[in-house]
Amino acid sequence: MNIQVFQSKEALYDAVAKVYIDRLNQNPNLTLGLATGTTPIPLYKKLIKAYQEKLISFKGVKTFNLDEYIGLDESHPETYFNFMRRELFNHVDIDLNQTHIPNGRIDFNEAMKDYQLLLQENPIDIQLLGIGSNGHIGFNEPNTPFDSKTHIIELALKTRIDNSRLFNSLDEVPTHAITMGISEILEAKEIIVIATGKNKSDAVYEMIKGPVTESLPASILQRHKNVMVFLDTDAAHKLT
Ligand SMILES: O=P(O)(O)OC[C@H]1O[C@](O)(CO)[C@@H](O)[C@@H]1O
């Protein structure tokens, strides 16, 4: 793992954005694995700015998101479908037909099989990951098998509590989600993990220094050959 710690979030997100700008200039037809949550928002803002400054284009880019809630109305602002349009897709020149998000509103078996097949056919060049405070990646909660493919998961109470800040109440946070599986995440040629804030420091420590165990899903990243981890000093504070 290549681990970088930054004194400011500004410097951290500038560094991550630079990686994307460089990679997109090398290959304008990248297949990107994208993430939601609070963590990637500053990166998406920087990529929108880079697009506006004509440093990058998304015309040839394909995207695959990690996950989607189950049970939210399609007009709900917290569906990851709506999140991605609001935070990135509506502001750049991406072809929306080339953007993919697991579908939380159709028959579960169909949704899982469709996404598994799509991922098999479209190898991901760079997978972006945040990390849950319990070590989840995508919505692969603790004790998800490392060999899992896209599946339906019951969200951990910790995750629902963490994410309740974005809803009116804990009751409104969905109990289930559809998520890319861990084995599919590991297929990406390159993985970029971003973590900021003290509430991620335990999970970050276990991801990097802990044993590789299904009880801390992000620990499997120790076995991937090409992982870059971008941390602020709060998220990194247990490491030294
Ligand atoms: O970035 P946040 O909001 O702390 O969320 C952590 C992780 O949990 C998820 O929301 C679940 O996939 C990820 O998208 C995110 O990386």
The ligand as a Gaussian input file, in Angstrom:
#p B3LYP/6-31G(d) Opt

LIG

0 1
 O      -17.800000       8.896000       3.172000
 P      -18.709000       8.528000       4.276000
 O      -20.012000       9.289000       4.198000
 O      -18.065000       8.615000       5.600000
 O      -19.103000       7.007000       4.032000
 C      -18.169000       5.967000       4.101000
 C      -18.432000       4.945000       3.063000
 O      -19.709000       4.347000       3.165000
 C      -20.389000       4.401000       1.948000
 O      -21.325000       5.443000       1.997000
 C      -21.058000       3.112000       1.613000
 O      -20.731000       2.706000       0.363000
 C      -19.324000       4.694000       0.960000
 O      -19.832000       5.226000      -0.199000
 C      -18.411000       5.546000       1.706000
 O      -17.168000       5.495000       1.157000

